[in-house]
Amino acid sequence: MGNAVIQFTLEAARVNCGYTLAEAAEKFGIHKDTLWNYERDSTNVPRTFMLKTGEIYGIQGKHIFFGIKSEFFRIKETES
């Protein structure tokens, strides 16, 4: 596992910071429904959003999984 990068879903990153959906959405300057959608599928989020995640959640971007949430869990399951 030497070079493995631990990743979090967007939802996990938000929850770990103690933010509600509405609180985090306000920090990003987007509607909470938009953030909810991003948390389920962040495949095509704007680059500005990706850059802000590290600033708002305090996690480097490489540690946040950008893609379809169910795919994240499928990948994690195959790794174990």
C-alpha positions as CSV (number, residue, x, y, z in Angstrom):
1,M,0.0,0.0,0.0
2,G,3.1,2.2,0.1
3,N,2.1,5.0,-2.3
4,A,-1.7,4.8,-1.8
5,V,-3.5,8.1,-1.5
6,I,-6.3,8.1,0.9
7,Q,-9.4,9.6,-0.7
8,F,-12.7,10.9,0.7
9,T,-15.9,11.5,-1.1
10,L,-17.1,15.1,-1.2
11,E,-19.8,14.2,1.3
12,A,-17.3,12.6,3.7
13,A,-15.0,15.6,3.4
14,R,-17.9,17.9,4.3
15,V,-19.1,15.8,7.2
16,N,-15.6,15.4,8.6
17,C,-15.4,19.2,8.7
18,G,-18.7,19.3,10.6
19,Y,-20.6,21.3,8.0
20,T,-24.2,20.8,7.1
21,L,-25.1,20.7,3.4
22,A,-26.4,24.3,3.7
23,E,-23.4,25.6,5.5
24,A,-20.9,24.1,3.0
25,A,-23.0,25.3,0.0
26,E,-22.9,28.8,1.4
27,K,-19.1,28.7,1.8
28,F,-18.9,27.6,-1.9
29,G,-21.4,30.2,-3.0
30,I,-23.7,27.6,-4.5
31,H,-27.2,26.3,-3.7
32,K,-27.4,23.4,-1.4
33,D,-29.1,21.3,-4.1
34,T,-26.2,21.9,-6.4
35,L,-23.8,20.7,-3.7
36,W,-26.0,17.7,-3.0
37,N,-25.8,16.9,-6.8
38,Y,-22.0,17.3,-6.7
39,E,-21.7,15.0,-3.8
40,R,-23.4,12.2,-5.8
41,D,-21.6,12.9,-9.1
42,S,-18.7,15.3,-9.2
43,T,-17.5,14.2,-12.6
44,N,-18.0,17.6,-14.2
45,V,-17.8,20.1,-11.4
46,P,-16.3,23.4,-12.3
47,R,-12.5,23.8,-11.8
48,T,-13.1,26.7,-9.4
49,F,-15.2,24.4,-7.2
50,M,-12.4,21.7,-7.2
51,L,-9.9,24.3,-6.2
52,K,-12.1,25.6,-3.4
53,T,-12.6,22.2,-1.8
54,G,-9.1,22.2,-0.4
55,E,-9.5,25.6,1.0
56,I,-13.0,25.0,2.5
57,Y,-12.5,21.4,3.7
58,G,-8.8,21.7,4.6
59,I,-8.0,18.6,2.5
60,Q,-5.7,18.6,-0.5
61,G,-7.6,18.1,-3.8
62,K,-5.7,14.8,-4.5
63,H,-7.4,13.4,-1.4
64,I,-10.9,14.1,-2.6
65,F,-12.5,11.7,-5.0
66,F,-14.1,13.5,-8.0
67,G,-16.5,11.2,-9.8
68,I,-19.6,9.2,-9.2
69,K,-20.0,8.4,-5.5
70,S,-21.2,4.8,-6.2
71,E,-18.0,4.3,-8.3
72,F,-15.9,5.4,-5.4
73,F,-17.4,2.6,-3.2
74,R,-17.1,0.1,-6.0
75,I,-13.4,0.8,-6.3
76,K,-12.8,0.7,-2.6
77,E,-14.6,-2.7,-2.4
78,T,-12.4,-4.2,-5.1
79,E,-9.2,-2.9,-3.3
80,S,-10.0,-4.8,-0.1
